[in-house]
């Protein structure tokens, strides 16, 4: 499926890193490293804009290699809607106990193109289930 992209100066075009990859990598478009201290977050520009086809979204997700080091995305998954044309930015947070340096050109997130369905909400009585209103651990952990 064709997705139009606009890449700003120093930015990198999104890229699938393997033939079977579901997500494409998104890189930091920064001039100098940004240090995230433990517990600190920053909005990282990517220099990337895209035209997501109608009926789809791009979900912005953490990269497993960074997540294994305690670096993740605050609003995960983030959503890029089909009518958004601004620069994609990623809110990275350092959940580790060590400072982390975001380097220029570093792959910081992955995007996944997903079909979406719009709901037609109807105010009606809900059908009963065995679970009912049980939430937050009501089904157990093992």
C-alpha positions, 0 to 999 in steps of 0.5 A, a space after each residue: 500500500 502506498 503511503 506518501 511521506 515527506 522527509 525534512 533535512 537530516 531526516 530518514 525515510 521510514 524503513 522496514 529492517 527485515 522482510 518479515 517486519 510488521 513495523 517500520 523504524 522511525 529515527 530521531 531527527 536531531 542535531 545533537 544528542 539528547 540525554 534522558 536522565 532516569 525518569 525524564 521524558 522528551 519530545 523527539 522530532 523525527 523530521 517525518 510527515 506522512 499521508 496515511 490512507 483513509 481507513 488506516 492509522 499508523 501506530 507508533 510503538 516502542 522498539 524492543 531493543 530500546 524497551 529492554 534498556 528501559 527506554 519506551 514511549 509514553 503514549 504507546 501506541 501513539 496514533 497518526 490519523 489519516 488527516 494529520 499532516 504535521 511532523 511525527 514526534 515521539 515522546 521517549 521516557 527513560 524508565 531505567 536507573 541510568 542516563 540514556 543518550 538519544 543520538 542523531 539518526 538513532 532508530 527510536 520507534 516503530 510504526 505499524 500501518 493498521 486498518 481502522 473501523 469507525 464505530 456506530 455508537 448506539 445507546 442500548 442495554 448491554 447483554 450480560 456476561 459471566 464476567 459482568 463488571 469485573 475488571 482490574 484483576 478479576 480474572 486472576 493472574 495464573 
